[in-house]
Amino acid sequence: MTKIIWKKEYERDVGAHLEGIWASGLESVMAERLNVKTNNSPFVIFFVNEENLQIWENREAFQELKDALLSKNKRDNSFIIKIIGEYGDKMRQIFNLWDKGDAINRKDLQSYLKLVNEAAKLFSLWYYSITDDRTPNKLKEILLDIREKDEFFARNNLLIRDYLISLGVKEELANLVFANEIMNPPSEKVLRERAKGTVSIDGKEFMETSLKDFAKKNPNYEFEGLGVSVESIKLIKGQIGFPGKLVGRVRIIKNMRQADKLKEGEVIVSPMTTPEFVEVMKKASAFVTNEGGIICHAAITAREMKKPCIIGTRIATQVLKDGDLVEVDANKGIVRIIERA
């Protein structure tokens, strides 16, 4: 039995709807733009529950995508420059609909979703060129500048979520609506059941309260790090987002609904912060994240606020619990557990 290896790419308080639009275009973009027919499908597994959304990527599929992109990018910049131009054109059309905000109507939404589908494919091509260390440096510099200013996921996620809420979907359930349901959202009862835990693969749903349970039932899927025991771990390593050293209590924040639990001076531990976190980050003494690099939101905000920050730990939210006393040594990129809550 050939195993598919899944790597957890990120975990966010974002909508399954927009992420689904992006994921659904990956296989077609390889065929249409890179002339590659892949046998490594599906590309993505989603695990959603009331806390947030986890995205697991098929390691072989994305390596194939990056290899095909690298082949194009090594010849010259013309391929990706053309893609960036097309992406800019689509985004300018999307900007006009962003301006309408919650005044967007059903007809507008149909046009908008078509544009988002097209833009998401183009986004994937330039974005995955950035994430490949082999991409020529001069090209990567151009793409990084675009990435720092890009609002595709943040703004589109908000517009779709707000539209769903305007249709009567409960705010805390709006992220659980899938891409094919945007025009006609499911009932509150269906979404409440989904909130207990749901695996989504190529539009198929599997009700599972735990991804570990799903993995046991599907031994051909191997999820990297899912079975790792964290009880004995006393020290976590990551990358320095901003230097500094302090001792504080942990507060796990995976979505903004948990933010009001943060007490002044606690250490925010999160999969990754987003712009919505800024106000609550002002109360925190330090930030520790699972994900991210030097240009991620947590690192940028930490530099602005001059607060210790460690990013890219991979396992912080698994290892740490609310109330744990920790030493955040962002001079060395280490979080040390002093006392368990």
DRENZAMI-546710 format. One record per residue: residue in one letter; z negated, x, y of N, C-alpha, C, CB in turn. Coordinates in steps of 0.05 Angstrom, whole numbers, padded with zeros to 5 digits, always signed. Glycine has a CB too. Layout:
! residues N
AZXYZXYZXYZXY...
! end
This chain:
! residues 341
M+00000+00017-00024+00000+00000+00000+00000+00018+00025-00025-00019+00000T+00020+00014+00042+00022+00029+00067+00003+00017+00088+00050+00030+00078K-00014+00034+00099-00034+00024+00118-00022+00026+00147-00060+00040+00116I-00029+00007+00163-00023+00008+00192-00048+00017+00206-00012-00020+00203I-00046+00039+00221-00069+00049+00235-00070+00038+00263-00069+00081+00236W-00093+00025+00270-00096+00013+00296-00115+00028+00313-00105-00016+00293K-00107+00034+00338-00124+00048+00357-00132+00029+00379-00109+00074+00368K-00158+00028+00385-00167+00011+00407-00159+00023+00433-00198+00006+00405E-00141+00010+00448-00131+00021+00473-00149+00014+00496-00103+00010+00478Y-00157-00012+00498-00176-00019+00519-00189-00046+00513-00162-00019+00546E-00209-00052+00530-00225-00076+00528-00229-00085+00556-00252-00072+00512R-00222-00110+00562-00223-00119+00590-00230-00149+00592-00196-00115+00604D-00241-00156+00615-00245-00185+00621-00220-00195+00634-00270-00188+00640V-00199-00197+00618-00172-00206+00627-00162-00228+00609-00152-00182+00629G-00140-00240+00618-00129-00263+00603-00111-00254+00579-00113-00280+00621A-00115-00268+00557-00098-00264+00534-00069-00272+00540-00108-00279+00509H-00066-00290+00560-00040-00300+00568-00022-00277+00578-00042-00322+00589L-00030-00262+00598-00014-00241+00610-00010-00218+00590-00026-00231+00636E-00031-00211+00576-00029-00189+00557-00009-00197+00535-00057-00182+00545G-00009-00222+00528+00009-00232+00507+00038-00230+00516+00003-00260+00499I+00043-00236+00541+00070-00234+00552+00080-00205+00550+00071-00243+00582W+00062-00186+00558+00069-00158+00556+00075-00149+00527+00047-00140+00568A+00057-00157+00509+00059-00148+00481+00084-00159+00468+00035-00156+00466S+00092-00184+00475+00114-00197+00461+00141-00183+00468+00115-00226+00469G+00142-00168+00489+00167-00155+00497+00171-00127+00487+00169-00155+00526L+00151-00116+00474+00152-00087+00467+00174-00081+00447+00126-00078+00456E+00177-00098+00426+00197-00093+00406+00225-00096+00417+00193-00111+00382S+00228-00117+00433+00255-00122+00445+00263-00101+00465+00256-00150+00458V+00244-00091+00480+00251-00070+00500+00260-00045+00487+00227-00065+00518M+00250-00039+00463+00259-00015+00448+00288-00018+00440+00242-00010+00423A+00295-00042+00431+00322-00047+00422+00342-00048+00446+00324-00073+00406E+00333-00063+00467+00351-00068+00489+00355-00043+00508+00341-00091+00506R+00334-00028+00512+00334-00007+00531+00335+00021+00519+00310-00008+00549L+00324+00024+00495+00323+00051+00482+00340+00053+00458+00294+00057+00475N+00354+00031+00451+00372+00030+00428+00358+00039+00402+00396+00049+00433V+00333+00030+00398+00318+00037+00375+00309+00011+00361+00293+00055+00381K+00315+00008+00336+00305-00015+00321+00282-00005+00304+00328-00028+00302T+00258-00016+00311+00234-00006+00298+00227-00021+00273+00211-00007+00318N+00215-00006+00254+00204-00019+00230+00173-00020+00232+00212-00003+00205N+00163-00010+00254+00134-00009+00258+00124-00033+00275+00126+00017+00272S+00125-00056+00263+00117-00081+00276+00095-00094+00259+00141-00101+00281P+00075-00107+00271+00072-00114+00299+00062-00090+00316+00053-00137+00303F+00065-00091+00342+00057-00070+00360+00027-00073+00367+00073-00071+00385V+00018-00097+00370-00009-00102+00382-00025-00123+00367-00006-00110+00411I-00051-00119+00365-00070-00139+00355-00089-00144+00378-00085-00130+00329F-00094-00170+00384-00114-00178+00403-00138-00189+00389-00103-00199+00423F-00162-00182+00398-00187-00195+00389-00200-00206+00414-00205-00175+00373V-00203-00232+00416-00215-00245+00439-00240-00260+00431-00195-00265+00452N-00259-00260+00449-00283-00277+00446-00293-00283+00474-00305-00263+00428E-00317-00295+00476-00327-00304+00501-00333-00281+00521-00352-00320+00498E-00336-00256+00510-00341-00233+00527-00316-00222+00541-00354-00211+00511N-00296-00217+00525-00272-00205+00537-00249-00203+00516-00278-00177+00548L-00230-00186+00522-00206-00183+00504-00204-00154+00496-00180-00193+00519Q-00201-00149+00470-00196-00122+00460-00166-00120+00452-00214-00116+00435I-00154-00098+00460-00127-00093+00452-00125-00068+00434-00109-00088+00478W-00115-00073+00410-00112-00052+00390-00082-00047+00386-00125-00060+00362E-00074-00022+00389-00045-00015+00387-00039-00001+00361-00038+00004+00410N-00015-00009+00350-00004+00003+00326+00004+00032+00333+00020-00013+00315R-00011+00051+00321-00007+00079+00329+00021+00089+00324-00027+00097+00313E+00032+00082+00301+00060+00091+00295+00081+00078+00313+00066+00085+00265A+00077+00052+00319+00096+00038+00336+00097+00051+00364+00089+00009+00337F+00074+00056+00375+00073+00067+00402+00083+00096+00403+00046+00065+00414Q+00078+00111+00381+00089+00138+00380+00119+00137+00379+00078+00153+00355E+00130+00118+00365+00159+00115+00364+00170+00108+00391+00167+00093+00343L+00156+00090+00405+00164+00082+00433+00164+00107+00451+00146+00060+00444K+00143+00123+00450+00140+00146+00467+00161+00167+00460+00112+00158+00465D+00167+00171+00435+00187+00190+00426+00215+00182+00437+00188+00192+00396A+00221+00157+00436+00247+00147+00446+00248+00150+00476+00251+00117+00438L+00226+00145+00490+00225+00148+00519+00228+00178+00527+00199+00138+00531L+00215+00195+00512+00216+00224+00518+00245+00234+00515+00197+00239+00499S+00259+00225+00495+00287+00233+00491+00303+00226+00516+00298+00219+00466K+00299+00202+00527+00313+00194+00551+00304+00211+00575+00308+00164+00557N+00278+00214+00578+00267+00227+00602+00273+00257+00603+00238+00223+00604K+00276+00269+00580+00281+00298+00580+00309+00305+00588+00276+00310+00552R+00328+00286+00585+00355+00291+00593+00357+00293+00623+00374+00269+00582D+00347+00272+00637+00346+00272+00666+00329+00249+00675+00375+00271+00679N+00324+00247+00701+00307+00225+00711+00322+00199+00715+00295+00234+00737S+00348+00198+00711+00363+00175+00720+00355+00150+00705+00393+00180+00715F+00349+00152+00679+00341+00128+00664+00317+00115+00675+00336+00136+00634I+00295+00130+00679+00270+00118+00688+00271+00111+00717+00246+00137+00683I+00287+00125+00733+00290+00118+00762+00304+00091+00764+00306+00140+00777K+00324+00086+00746+00337+00060+00746+00317+00038+00738+00361+00061+00726I+00300+00044+00718+00280+00025+00710+00261+00018+00733+00264+00036+00685I+00252+00039+00747+00234+00035+00770+00247+00017+00791+00226+00062+00782G+00273+00021+00796+00287+00005+00815+00288-00024+00807+00315+00015+00819E+00294-00029+00782+00295-00057+00772+00268-00070+00772+00306-00057+00743Y+00248-00054+00766+00220-00064+00766+00213-00072+00795+00200-00043+00756G+00220-00055+00814+00214-00061+00842+00227-00087+00851+00223-00039+00860D+00252-00091+00842+00266-00116+00849+00252-00141+00838+00295-00115+00839K+00244-00139+00813+00229-00162+00801+00203-00167+00815+00224-00156+00771M+00189-00145+00822+00163-00148+00835+00165-00160+00862+00149-00121+00836R+00186-00154+00877+00190-00166+00903+00193-00196+00901+00215-00154+00917Q+00207-00205+00880+00209-00234+00875+00182-00246+00867+00230-00240+00853I+00167-00231+00852+00140-00241+00844+00121-00242+00868+00129-00222+00822F+00124-00222+00886+00107-00222+00910+00109-00249+00925+00115-00200+00929N+00133-00260+00926+00137-00286+00941+00121-00308+00928+00166-00293+00942L+00118-00307+00902+00103-00328+00888+00073-00322+00889+00112-00330+00858W+00065-00297+00890+00037-00290+00895+00027-00302+00921+00033-00259+00895D+00044-00301+00941+00037-00311+00967+00030-00341+00967+00059-00307+00987K+00041-00356+00947+00035-00384+00945+00007-00389+00934+00056-00398+00928G-00003-00370+00919-00030-00372+00908-00033-00397+00890-00050-00372+00929D-00055-00412+00894-00060-00436+00878-00042-00459+00886-00089-00443+00880A-00025-00455+00906-00006-00477+00913+00019-00476+00895+00002-00474+00943I+00021-00458+00877+00044-00456+00859+00046-00481+00842+00042-00430+00841N+00070-00492+00839+00073-00516+00824+00086-00510+00797+00091-00537+00839R+00090-00531+00780+00100-00527+00753+00128-00514+00753+00101-00553+00738K+00145-00523+00771+00172-00511+00772+00171-00482+00780+00190-00527+00792D+00155-00476+00800+00151-00448+00809+00141-00431+00786+00132-00446+00832L+00122-00443+00770+00110-00428+00749+00130-00420+00727+00087-00444+00736Q+00149-00438+00721+00169-00431+00701+00186-00408+00710+00187-00456+00696S+00194-00408+00736+00209-00386+00747+00193-00360+00747+00219-00392+00775Y+00168-00363+00755+00149-00341+00756+00145-00328+00729+00122-00350+00768L+00140-00344+00708+00136-00333+00682+00160-00318+00671+00127-00355+00663K+00184-00328+00677+00208-00314+00669+00209-00286+00682+00233-00330+00677L+00203-00285+00708+00202-00259+00722+00181-00241+00711+00197-00264+00752V+00158-00251+00705+00136-00235+00693+00144-00223+00666+00110-00251+00691N+00157-00240+00650+00168-00230+00624+00186-00206+00628+00182-00252+00609E+00204-00209+00647+00224-00187+00651+00211-00163+00663+00246-00197+00670A+00192-00167+00682+00178-00144+00695+00160-00130+00675+00162-00154+00719A+00148-00144+00657+00130-00132+00637+00144-00112+00619+00116-00154+00620K+00169-00118+00612+00184-00100+00595+00190-00074+00611+00211-00113+00586L+00198-00077+00636+00203-00054+00653+00178-00037+00658+00216-00063+00680F+00156-00051+00662+00130-00038+00666+00124-00020+00642+00107-00059+00669S+00128-00030+00618+00122-00015+00594+00137+00012+00593+00128-00031+00569L+00162+00012+00602+00178+00036+00600+00168+00058+00619+00207+00029+00607W+00161+00051+00643+00151+00072+00661+00122+00079+00656+00155+00065+00690Y+00106+00059+00647+00078+00064+00642+00074+00083+00619+00063+00037+00637Y+00088+00078+00597+00085+00095+00573+00098+00122+00576+00096+00081+00549S+00114+00125+00597+00123+00152+00604+00100+00168+00616+00147+00151+00623I+00082+00155+00631+00059+00168+00643+00040+00177+00621+00045+00149+00663T+00035+00160+00602+00014+00165+00582+00022+00187+00562+00007+00140+00567D+00047+00195+00562+00056+00216+00544+00054+00244+00558+00086+00211+00535D+00037+00261+00547+00033+00288+00559+00059+00304+00559+00012+00303+00543R+00078+00297+00543+00103+00312+00541+00123+00305+00564+00116+00307+00515T+00118+00284+00578+00136+00276+00600+00137+00298+00621+00127+00249+00613P+00161+00305+00630+00163+00327+00650+00145+00321+00674+00192+00329+00660N+00132+00342+00684+00111+00339+00705+00122+00327+00730+00099+00366+00711K+00146+00334+00739+00157+00324+00764+00161+00294+00762+00183+00338+00771L+00170+00285+00739+00174+00256+00735+00147+00242+00734+00190+00251+00709K+00127+00254+00720+00101+00242+00718+00088+00239+00745+00083+00259+00699E+00092+00258+00763+00081+00256+00790+00091+00231+00805+00087+00281+00806I+00117+00226+00802+00130+00202+00814+00117+00177+00802+00160+00202+00809L+00114+00176+00776+00104+00152+00763+00074+00148+00768+00108+00155+00733L+00059+00169+00771+00030+00166+00777+00026+00154+00805+00016+00193+00775D+00044+00162+00823+00042+00150+00850+00047+00120+00850+00062+00165+00869I+00066+00112+00833+00073+00084+00830+00049+00069+00817+00099+00079+00814R+00038+00081+00796+00016+00069+00781-00008+00064+00799+00008+00087+00758E-00015+00083+00817-00038+00080+00834-00036+00056+00853-00042+00106+00851K-00011+00049+00860-00007+00026+00878-00001+00000+00864+00015+00033+00898D+00005+00002+00838+00015-00022+00824-00007-00043+00820+00027-00013+00797E+00001-00068+00823-00018-00090+00820-00009-00110+00799-00023-00104+00847F+00010-00103+00782+00023-00122+00764+00002-00137+00748+00041-00107+00745F-00015-00124+00733-00034-00137+00715-00056-00152+00731-00046-00118+00696A-00068-00138+00750-00090-00151+00765-00082-00177+00779-00102-00131+00785R-00061-00176+00794-00053-00199+00810-00041-00221+00793-00033-00191+00831N-00024-00214+00773-00013-00235+00756-00034-00248+00739+00009-00222+00738N-00053-00233+00730-00075-00244+00714-00090-00265+00731-00095-00222+00705L-00096-00259+00756-00110-00277+00773-00094-00303+00778-00117-00264+00800L-00068-00300+00783-00051-00323+00789-00050-00342+00766-00023-00314+00797I-00046-00331+00742-00044-00348+00718-00071-00362+00713-00035-00332+00694R-00092-00346+00715-00119-00357+00710-00125-00380+00730-00141-00335+00713D-00119-00375+00756-00125-00396+00776-00108-00421+00771-00119-00385+00804Y-00083-00417+00762-00066-00440+00756-00078-00457+00733-00037-00431+00748L-00088-00443+00712-00100-00456+00690-00125-00472+00698-00107-00436+00667I-00141-00460+00715-00165-00473+00725-00157-00498+00741-00182-00454+00743S-00135-00496+00757-00126-00519+00772-00118-00542+00754-00103-00512+00791L-00110-00536+00729-00103-00557+00710-00127-00569+00696-00083-00545+00689G-00150-00557+00701-00175-00568+00689-00187-00551+00668-00169-00594+00677V-00176-00527+00662-00188-00508+00643-00213-00497+00655-00168-00486+00635K-00235-00497+00640-00260-00485+00650-00256-00456+00657-00283-00489+00629E-00268-00447+00679-00264-00420+00688-00271-00399+00667-00281-00415+00713E-00293-00404+00652-00302-00384+00632-00284-00384+00607-00330-00390+00624L-00266-00404+00605-00248-00406+00582-00219-00398+00589-00249-00433+00570A-00213-00394+00614-00185-00391+00623-00172-00366+00610-00184-00389+00653N-00188-00345+00606-00177-00320+00594-00169-00324+00564-00197-00298+00597L-00178-00346+00552-00173-00350+00524-00148-00366+00518-00197-00365+00512V-00133-00373+00539-00108-00387+00536-00086-00366+00530-00100-00403+00562F-00070-00370+00509-00050-00351+00501-00024-00356+00517-00044-00354+00471A-00006-00337+00515+00019-00337+00532+00035-00362+00527+00035-00312+00525N+00038-00371+00502+00055-00394+00496+00042-00420+00503+00063-00394+00467E+00017-00419+00514+00002-00443+00520-00001-00448+00551-00025-00442+00507I+00010-00430+00567+00005-00431+00596+00014-00458+00608+00019-00409+00610M+00037-00468+00600+00048-00493+00611+00032-00517+00602+00077-00496+00604N+00021-00515+00577+00006-00538+00566-00019-00526+00552+00023-00555+00546P-00040-00521+00567-00064-00508+00555-00077-00525+00534-00084-00502+00577P-00090-00513+00514-00104-00528+00493-00129-00541+00504-00111-00510+00470S-00141-00558+00488-00165-00572+00496-00189-00553+00499-00172-00595+00477E-00210-00563+00512-00235-00547+00515-00246-00542+00487-00255-00562+00532K-00244-00561+00469-00255-00558+00442-00242-00534+00428-00252-00584+00425V-00215-00532+00430-00201-00510+00417-00209-00484+00429-00170-00515+00420L-00211-00483+00456-00219-00458+00469-00247-00450+00463-00215-00461+00500R-00265-00469+00460-00293-00463+00453-00294-00450+00425-00311-00488+00454E-00278-00461+00407-00277-00449+00380-00265-00421+00381-00260-00467+00361R-00244-00417+00397-00232-00391+00400-00251-00371+00412-00207-00393+00418A-00269-00380+00429-00288-00362+00443-00308-00350+00423-00303-00378+00464K-00311-00362+00400-00329-00350+00379-00317-00325+00367-00335-00371+00357G-00291-00321+00370-00278-00297+00360-00251-00305+00347-00295-00283+00339T-00230-00293+00357-00203-00299+00347-00186-00273+00347-00189-00321+00364V-00172-00269+00325-00152-00247+00323-00125-00260+00327-00154-00232+00295S-00109-00247+00344-00082-00257+00349-00061-00235+00343-00079-00267+00378I-00042-00242+00326-00021-00223+00319+00006-00237+00320-00025-00210+00290D+00024-00229+00338+00050-00241+00340+00048-00272+00342+00068-00233+00317G+00029-00281+00358+00026-00310+00362+00012-00325+00340+00053-00322+00365K+00003-00311+00319-00012-00324+00297-00042-00319+00302-00003-00313+00269E-00058-00340+00298-00086-00339+00303-00102-00338+00277-00095-00363+00319F-00123-00321+00277-00141-00319+00255-00170-00321+00267-00138-00292+00239M-00184-00342+00260-00211-00347+00271-00230-00328+00257-00220-00376+00268E-00240-00308+00271-00259-00289+00260-00280-00282+00281-00244-00263+00250T-00305-00285+00275-00326-00278+00294-00329-00248+00297-00352-00290+00286S-00318-00233+00277-00320-00204+00278-00294-00192+00269-00343-00194+00259L-00286-00171+00283-00261-00157+00276-00266-00142+00249-00253-00137+00298K-00290-00134+00244-00297-00121+00218-00291-00140+00195-00326-00112+00218D-00297-00166+00198-00292-00185+00177-00262-00188+00173-00304-00213+00184F-00246-00188+00195-00217-00189+00192-00207-00165+00177-00204-00192+00220A-00217-00141+00184-00208-00116+00171-00214-00117+00141-00222-00092+00184K-00237-00128+00133-00243-00130+00104-00223-00147+00089-00272-00141+00101K-00214-00168+00103-00195-00187+00090-00166-00176+00091-00196-00214+00104N-00162-00155+00107-00135-00144+00110-00136-00114+00107-00123-00151+00138P-00140-00104+00082-00144-00075+00077-00120-00058+00084-00151-00071+00048N-00097-00070+00089-00074-00054+00098-00075-00047+00128-00048-00070+00092Y-00095-00058+00142-00100-00052+00170-00125-00034+00172-00103-00078+00187E-00122-00011+00184-00145+00007+00188-00150+00010+00218-00139+00035+00175F-00173+00002+00227-00181+00003+00255-00198+00028+00260-00196-00023+00264E-00187+00046+00276-00200+00072+00280-00228+00068+00294-00183+00090+00298G-00248+00079+00282-00275+00079+00294-00290+00053+00290-00273+00084+00322L-00278+00033+00277-00291+00007+00275-00316+00008+00257-00272-00014+00264G-00315+00024+00236-00337+00026+00217-00357+00048+00223-00327+00029+00190V-00355+00061+00245-00372+00084+00252-00400+00074+00257-00361+00100+00276S-00420+00087+00244-00448+00081+00249-00457+00094+00275-00466+00090+00225V-00469+00078+00292-00477+00088+00319-00508+00090+00322-00466+00070+00341E-00523+00081+00302-00552+00079+00304-00565+00106+00308-00564+00066+00280S-00554+00127+00296-00566+00154+00297-00556+00170+00321-00560+00169+00271I-00537+00160+00336-00526+00175+00359-00546+00175+00382-00499+00163+00368K-00552+00199+00392-00571+00202+00414-00557+00213+00439-00594+00220+00406L-00533+00222+00436-00519+00235+00458-00489+00227+00458-00521+00266+00457I-00479+00220+00481-00452+00211+00484-00437+00230+00504-00450+00181+00494K-00413+00237+00497-00398+00255+00515-00374+00241+00526-00389+00280+00499G-00367+00248+00551-00344+00237+00564-00333+00256+00585-00350+00210+00577Q-00316+00246+00602-00304+00261+00624-00318+00256+00650-00274+00254+00626I-00320+00276+00667-00334+00272+00692-00317+00257+00712-00342+00300+00704G-00327+00234+00721-00313+00218+00741-00322+00227+00769-00317+00189+00738F-00348+00231+00772-00360+00242+00796-00386+00255+00788-00364+00220+00819P-00392+00279+00798-00416+00293+00788-00442+00281+00799-00415+00322+00796G-00464+00289+00786-00490+00280+00793-00507+00277+00768-00489+00254+00808K-00533+00274+00772-00552+00272+00749-00575+00254+00756-00562+00300+00740L-00581+00235+00738-00604+00218+00743-00613+00205+00717-00597+00196+00764V-00636+00192+00718-00647+00176+00696-00648+00147+00704-00675+00187+00687G-00639+00129+00687-00640+00101+00693-00638+00083+00669-00617+00094+00712R-00642+00057+00673-00640+00038+00651-00611+00027+00649-00660+00014+00656V-00603+00022+00625-00575+00013+00620-00573-00017+00624-00567+00019+00591R-00550-00025+00635-00542-00053+00637-00513-00055+00627-00545-00065+00666I-00508-00068+00604-00481-00071+00594-00467-00093+00610-00481-00077+00564I-00444-00087+00621-00428-00108+00635-00400-00107+00625-00429-00103+00666K-00393-00128+00609-00366-00130+00598-00349-00151+00613-00367-00138+00569N-00362-00167+00630-00347-00186+00646-00365-00193+00670-00339-00212+00630M-00353-00206+00690-00367-00212+00715-00389-00233+00711-00347-00221+00736R-00387-00248+00689-00408-00268+00684-00435-00254+00677-00400-00287+00661Q-00433-00229+00668-00457-00214+00661-00468-00198+00685-00452-00195+00638A-00452-00197+00707-00459-00180+00729-00485-00187+00743-00436-00180+00749D-00492-00213+00744-00516-00221+00758-00541-00212+00745-00516-00251+00762K-00539-00201+00720-00562-00191+00706-00570-00163+00716-00557-00191+00676L-00551-00150+00730-00556-00122+00738-00579-00121+00759-00531-00110+00750K-00598-00103+00755-00620-00098+00774-00614-00073+00790-00647-00096+00759E-00624-00073+00814-00620-00050+00832-00627-00024+00818-00636-00053+00858G-00608-00005+00818-00613+00022+00807-00607+00025+00778-00641+00029+00812E-00599+00004+00764-00592+00007+00736-00565+00021+00733-00591-00021+00722V-00560+00030+00709-00535+00044+00702-00515+00024+00690-00540+00068+00683I-00493+00020+00703-00472+00002+00691-00458+00017+00668-00452-00006+00713V-00458+00004+00645-00443+00014+00622-00423-00008+00615-00462+00020+00597S-00397-00001+00616-00376-00020+00614-00352-00009+00599-00367-00030+00642P-00336-00026+00586-00311-00016+00575-00294-00002+00597-00294-00039+00562M-00292-00015+00620-00279-00003+00644-00284-00022+00667-00248+00001+00639T-00289-00011+00690-00292-00028+00714-00265-00036+00725-00310-00014+00735T-00265-00058+00741-00241-00067+00754-00249-00074+00783-00229-00092+00740P-00229-00080+00800-00236-00085+00828-00257-00107+00832-00211-00093+00843E-00259-00126+00814-00279-00148+00816-00307-00137+00814-00274-00169+00795F-00310-00113+00803-00337-00102+00798-00349-00088+00823-00336-00081+00776V-00333-00085+00844-00341-00067+00866-00368-00075+00878-00320-00068+00888E-00372-00101+00884-00397-00109+00897-00421-00103+00880-00396-00139+00904V-00419-00109+00854-00442-00104+00836-00446-00074+00832-00437-00118+00809M-00424-00058+00834-00427-00029+00831-00443-00016+00853-00399-00016+00830K-00444-00030+00876-00460-00020+00898-00490-00020+00892-00455-00037+00924K-00498-00038+00874-00527-00039+00866-00534-00019+00845-00533-00067+00856A-00514-00009+00830-00520+00009+00808-00525+00038+00817-00496+00009+00788S-00538+00053+00800-00543+00082+00806-00522+00100+00795-00570+00090+00795A-00508+00091+00774-00487+00107+00761-00470+00089+00744-00500+00130+00743F-00447+00100+00735-00428+00085+00719-00420+00102+00694-00402+00078+00735V-00419+00088+00671-00410+00100+00646-00390+00081+00633-00435+00106+00627T-00367+00091+00626-00346+00074+00614-00336+00084+00587-00323+00070+00633N-00325+00066+00571-00312+00074+00546-00285+00087+00552-00308+00050+00528E-00271+00077+00572-00243+00084+00576-00240+00100+00603-00226+00059+00576G-00215+00107+00608-00208+00117+00634-00203+00146+00636-00230+00110+00653G-00189+00154+00658-00184+00181+00665-00191+00185+00695-00154+00189+00660I-00183+00207+00706-00192+00214+00733-00181+00195+00754-00183+00242+00740I-00160+00179+00748-00150+00160+00768-00157+00131+00761-00120+00163+00771C-00176+00128+00742-00184+00100+00735-00202+00089+00757-00199+00100+00708H-00206+00063+00756-00221+00049+00777-00250+00059+00780-00222+00019+00771A-00263+00064+00757-00291+00073+00758-00293+00100+00772-00303+00074+00730A-00275+00118+00765-00276+00145+00777-00270+00144+00807-00256+00163+00763I-00250+00129+00814-00243+00127+00843-00266+00115+00859-00217+00110+00847T-00278+00093+00848-00300+00080+00862-00325+00098+00863-00307+00054+00848A-00330+00113+00842-00352+00131+00841-00349+00153+00863-00355+00145+00814R-00325+00162+00866-00320+00183+00887-00325+00171+00915-00292+00194+00885E-00317+00146+00918-00321+00133+00944-00350+00128+00950-00305+00107+00946M-00365+00120+00929-00394+00114+00932-00412+00138+00928-00401+00092+00913K-00400+00160+00918-00415+00184+00912-00437+00179+00892-00426+00196+00938K-00430+00166+00870-00449+00160+00849-00440+00173+00823-00452+00129+00845P-00459+00184+00807-00452+00196+00782-00436+00178+00764-00477+00206+00767C-00416+00189+00752-00398+00172+00735-00387+00189+00712-00374+00161+00752I-00389+00177+00688-00377+00190+00664-00358+00169+00652-00400+00198+00643I-00334+00178+00647-00313+00160+00637-00302+00170+00610-00290+00158+00658G-00288+00152+00596-00274+00160+00572-00293+00167+00549-00257+00182+00577T-00316+00155+00547-00335+00161+00525-00326+00149+00498-00363+00151+00532R-00309+00129+00499-00299+00113+00476-00320+00094+00464-00289+00132+00455I-00346+00103+00463-00365+00088+00447-00390+00079+00463-00374+00105+00424A-00391+00083+00489-00415+00077+00504-00426+00049+00500-00410+00081+00534T-00408+00029+00501-00418+00001+00498-00426-00005+00469-00396-00018+00507Q-00417+00011+00450-00426+00007+00422-00453+00019+00417-00406+00020+00403V-00458+00042+00429-00482+00058+00424-00506+00048+00441-00478+00087+00430L-00501+00042+00467-00522+00035+00485-00527+00005+00486-00515+00045+00513K-00552-00002+00493-00560-00030+00494-00575-00034+00521-00579-00038+00471D-00575-00059+00530-00590-00066+00554-00619-00055+00553-00590-00096+00559G-00627-00042+00574-00655-00033+00576-00660-00005+00565-00672-00051+00562D-00641+00007+00551-00644+00034+00542-00648+00053+00566-00619+00044+00525L-00667+00072+00564-00671+00092+00584-00653+00116+00578-00701+00100+00587V-00636+00123+00597-00617+00145+00592-00617+00165+00615-00589+00134+00588E-00609+00189+00608-00604+00209+00628-00573+00212+00630-00617+00237+00621V-00563+00206+00654-00534+00209+00659-00530+00236+00673-00523+00185+00677D-00519+00255+00658-00514+00281+00669-00484+00284+00673-00524+00304+00649A-00475+00275+00696-00446+00275+00702-00437+00302+00712-00440+00254+00723N-00456+00322+00713-00447+00350+00718-00435+00362+00692-00471+00367+00728K-00445+00352+00669-00435+00361+00643-00419+00340+00628-00459+00370+00627G-00419+00316+00637-00405+00294+00623-00420+00285+00599-00378+00304+00615I-00447+00283+00601-00464+00275+00578-00483+00253+00586-00480+00300+00568V-00486+00233+00568-00506+00213+00570-00526+00217+00547-00493+00184+00569R-00551+00221+00554-00571+00226+00533-00591+00202+00532-00587+00253+00539I-00595+00192+00508-00614+00170+00504-00643+00181+00504-00608+00154+00478I-00659+00173+00523-00687+00182+00524-00705+00163+00509-00696+00184+00553E-00700+00137+00512-00717+00117+00500-00702+00091+00494-00742+00111+00518R-00704+00080+00470-00691+00055+00464-00707+00032+00474-00687+00053+00433A-00693+00011+00483-00707-00013+00494-00722-00027+00472-00686-00032+00508
! end
